[in-house]
């Protein structure tokens, strides 16, 4: 097996199962989202221990606006509190912070906080943690194509990829979804064209380091041909 096949540059997570976790505990759904937010820091550090350079986590999709307003408002408030609380985590651990997705519709206070943390951590090098917020793969591709059209740049595979939100981020190697569902949910579709997919029954708040370690070990045994033989 080549060194390239052993290298994991990017792992992406769909953090599914927060609401069901809470319901299983006899708690309100928002409690599950709170527990899920706590797991983000843990998983980032586990990925760092594995030598992974980029981790992307699906925090809020373009379709999540269709949820009940009370839940949407709570998720936005939780995200803002997360940013206010976790700034020190990024600084302390030399973690670079990024957000992908259409942030223009977010609250101005959230937009400013995102920009501030991105700027403060732009030179950090241990690991890049990317949160996908108001993100949908179809929306991202359409926005990218529109950008090229406005700049009168021919749309090719290379030009489109270079105009995506993830232009400076490696393609996904490992794609993990917790929560028992086996679907991609409009998440990093372009970037995951050759990703290895792992679907787990574990609900996100219960996701354990041992599960990530097992995924990494399984991945290292896979020969990735990228369409070749």
C-alpha positions as CSV (number, residue, x, y, z in Angstrom):
1,X,0.0,0.0,0.0
2,X,1.4,3.4,-0.9
3,X,2.0,6.2,1.5
4,X,-0.7,8.3,-0.3
5,X,-3.3,5.6,0.3
6,X,-2.4,5.7,4.0
7,X,-2.7,9.5,4.3
8,X,-6.0,11.0,5.5
9,X,-6.2,14.6,4.6
10,X,-9.9,15.2,5.2
11,X,-12.7,13.5,7.2
12,X,-16.3,14.8,7.0
13,X,-19.1,14.2,9.4
14,X,-22.8,14.3,9.3
15,X,-23.7,14.7,12.9
16,X,-27.0,12.9,12.9
17,X,-29.1,11.7,15.8
18,X,-29.0,14.6,18.3
19,X,-32.8,14.9,18.6
20,X,-33.3,11.1,18.9
21,X,-30.6,10.8,21.5
22,X,-32.5,13.4,23.6
23,X,-35.8,11.6,23.1
24,X,-34.2,8.3,24.1
25,X,-33.1,10.0,27.4
26,X,-36.6,11.4,28.0
27,X,-35.3,14.9,27.3
28,X,-36.3,17.8,25.0
29,X,-34.8,17.7,21.5
30,X,-32.7,20.8,22.2
31,X,-30.8,18.9,24.9
32,X,-29.5,16.6,22.2
33,X,-28.3,19.5,20.2
34,X,-26.4,20.8,23.2
35,X,-24.7,17.5,23.7
36,X,-23.9,17.2,20.0
37,X,-22.2,20.6,20.2
38,X,-20.0,19.4,23.0
39,X,-18.9,16.4,20.9
40,X,-17.5,18.7,18.1
41,X,-14.5,19.7,20.2
42,X,-13.8,16.1,21.3
43,X,-13.9,14.7,17.7
44,X,-11.7,17.5,16.5
45,X,-9.0,16.6,19.0
46,X,-9.4,12.9,18.1
47,X,-8.9,13.7,14.5
48,X,-5.8,15.7,15.4
49,X,-4.4,12.7,17.3
50,X,-4.8,10.7,14.1
51,X,-2.8,13.2,12.1
52,X,-5.8,14.3,10.0
53,X,-5.3,17.8,8.6
54,X,-8.9,18.8,7.9
55,X,-12.2,17.9,9.5
56,X,-15.6,19.2,8.3
57,X,-18.8,18.9,10.3
58,X,-22.3,19.5,9.0
59,X,-23.8,22.0,11.5
60,X,-26.8,23.4,9.7
61,X,-28.1,22.7,6.2
62,X,-29.9,24.9,3.7
63,X,-32.9,22.6,4.2
64,X,-32.8,23.0,8.0
65,X,-34.6,26.3,7.7
66,X,-37.8,24.2,7.1
67,X,-37.7,22.9,10.7
68,X,-40.0,24.5,13.3
69,X,-39.0,28.1,13.9
70,X,-38.5,27.5,17.6
71,X,-35.9,24.8,16.8
72,X,-34.2,26.9,14.1
73,X,-33.9,29.8,16.5
74,X,-32.5,27.6,19.2
75,X,-29.9,26.1,16.7
76,X,-28.8,29.6,15.6
77,X,-28.5,30.7,19.3
78,X,-26.6,27.5,20.1
79,X,-24.2,28.2,17.2
80,X,-23.6,31.8,18.4
81,X,-22.9,30.6,21.9
82,X,-20.6,27.9,20.6
83,X,-18.6,30.5,18.7
84,X,-18.4,32.7,21.8
85,X,-17.3,29.8,24.0
86,X,-15.0,28.0,21.6
87,X,-12.8,30.8,20.5
88,X,-10.3,30.0,23.2
89,X,-10.2,26.4,22.2
90,X,-9.0,27.3,18.7
91,X,-6.4,29.6,20.1
92,X,-5.1,27.2,22.7
93,X,-4.9,24.2,20.4
94,X,-3.6,26.0,17.3
95,X,-6.7,25.0,15.4
96,X,-7.6,26.8,12.2
97,X,-11.3,27.6,12.0
98,X,-13.4,27.9,8.8
99,X,-17.0,28.1,7.9
100,X,-18.5,27.0,4.5
101,X,-21.9,27.8,3.2
102,X,-23.9,30.9,2.5
103,X,-23.4,33.0,5.6
104,X,-25.0,36.1,4.1
105,X,-28.4,35.2,5.6
106,X,-27.1,34.6,9.1
107,X,-27.4,37.1,11.9
108,X,-24.9,40.0,11.6
109,X,-23.5,39.1,15.1
110,X,-22.8,35.6,13.9
111,X,-21.3,36.7,10.7
112,X,-18.9,39.1,12.5
113,X,-17.9,36.4,15.0
114,X,-17.2,33.9,12.3
115,X,-15.0,36.4,10.5
116,X,-13.2,37.3,13.7
117,X,-12.3,33.7,14.6
118,X,-11.3,32.9,11.0
119,X,-9.0,35.9,11.0
120,X,-7.5,35.1,14.4
121,X,-6.8,31.5,13.5
122,X,-5.9,31.9,9.8
123,X,-2.2,31.0,10.5
124,X,-2.9,28.0,12.8
125,X,-1.5,24.8,11.5
126,X,-2.3,21.7,13.7
127,X,-5.7,21.0,12.1
128,X,-8.4,22.9,10.2
129,X,-11.9,22.5,11.6
130,X,-14.6,23.4,9.1
131,X,-18.2,23.9,10.0
132,X,-20.8,23.7,7.3
133,X,-23.5,26.3,8.2
134,X,-26.4,27.1,5.9
135,X,-24.7,24.8,3.6
136,X,-26.0,22.6,0.8
137,X,-23.9,21.1,-2.0
138,X,-26.4,22.0,-4.7
139,X,-26.5,25.6,-3.5
140,X,-22.7,25.7,-3.3
141,X,-22.3,24.5,-6.9
142,X,-24.9,27.0,-8.2
143,X,-23.2,29.8,-6.3
144,X,-19.9,28.8,-7.7
145,X,-21.2,28.7,-11.3
146,X,-22.9,32.1,-10.9
147,X,-19.6,33.5,-9.6
148,X,-17.7,32.2,-12.7
149,X,-20.5,33.5,-15.0
150,X,-20.3,37.0,-13.4
151,X,-16.5,37.0,-13.9
152,X,-16.9,35.8,-17.5
153,X,-14.8,32.7,-16.7
154,X,-15.5,29.5,-18.7
155,X,-17.1,26.8,-16.5
156,X,-14.8,23.8,-16.4
157,X,-14.2,21.1,-13.8
158,X,-11.1,22.9,-12.6
159,X,-12.6,26.4,-12.6
160,X,-15.7,25.2,-10.8
161,X,-13.7,23.3,-8.2
162,X,-11.6,26.4,-7.6
163,X,-14.6,28.5,-7.0
164,X,-16.3,26.2,-4.4
165,X,-16.4,27.2,-0.7
166,X,-13.8,24.4,-0.2
167,X,-11.4,25.6,-2.9
168,X,-8.4,25.5,-0.6
169,X,-9.5,22.3,1.3
170,X,-8.5,18.8,0.2
171,X,-11.2,16.5,-1.1
172,X,-12.9,14.2,1.4
173,X,-11.2,10.9,2.1
174,X,-13.5,9.6,4.8
175,X,-17.2,10.5,5.0
176,X,-19.0,9.5,8.2
177,X,-22.7,9.7,9.0
178,X,-23.9,8.8,12.5
179,X,-27.6,8.2,13.4
180,X,-28.4,5.1,11.3
181,X,-29.4,6.7,8.0
182,X,-27.6,5.8,4.8
183,X,-27.9,8.9,2.7
184,X,-25.7,11.9,1.8
185,X,-28.2,14.7,2.5
186,X,-26.8,17.2,0.0
187,X,-23.5,17.4,1.8
188,X,-20.1,17.8,0.1
189,X,-21.2,15.9,-2.9
190,X,-18.5,17.3,-5.3
191,X,-15.8,16.9,-2.7
192,X,-16.7,13.4,-1.8
193,X,-16.8,11.9,-5.3
194,X,-14.2,9.3,-4.2
195,X,-14.6,9.3,-0.5
196,X,-15.0,6.1,1.5
197,X,-18.4,6.1,3.1
198,X,-19.1,4.9,6.7
199,X,-22.6,4.8,8.1
200,X,-23.0,4.2,11.8
201,X,-26.0,3.4,13.9
202,X,-24.5,5.4,16.8
203,X,-26.2,8.6,17.6
204,X,-23.9,11.6,17.4
205,X,-23.7,12.5,21.1
206,X,-22.6,8.8,21.7
207,X,-19.9,8.7,19.0
208,X,-16.7,7.4,20.6
209,X,-13.0,7.7,20.0
210,X,-12.8,3.9,19.5
211,X,-15.3,4.2,16.6
212,X,-13.2,6.9,14.9
213,X,-10.0,4.8,15.4
214,X,-11.8,1.7,13.9
215,X,-12.9,3.8,10.9
216,X,-9.3,5.0,10.3
217,X,-7.9,1.5,10.5
218,X,-10.5,0.2,8.1
219,X,-9.7,3.0,5.7
220,X,-6.0,2.2,5.8
221,X,-6.8,-1.3,4.5
222,X,-8.7,0.0,1.5
223,X,-7.0,0.3,-1.9
224,X,-8.2,3.5,-3.5
225,X,-8.0,3.3,-7.3
226,X,-9.9,6.5,-8.3
227,X,-11.4,4.8,-11.3
228,X,-8.2,3.0,-12.3
229,X,-7.4,-0.7,-11.9
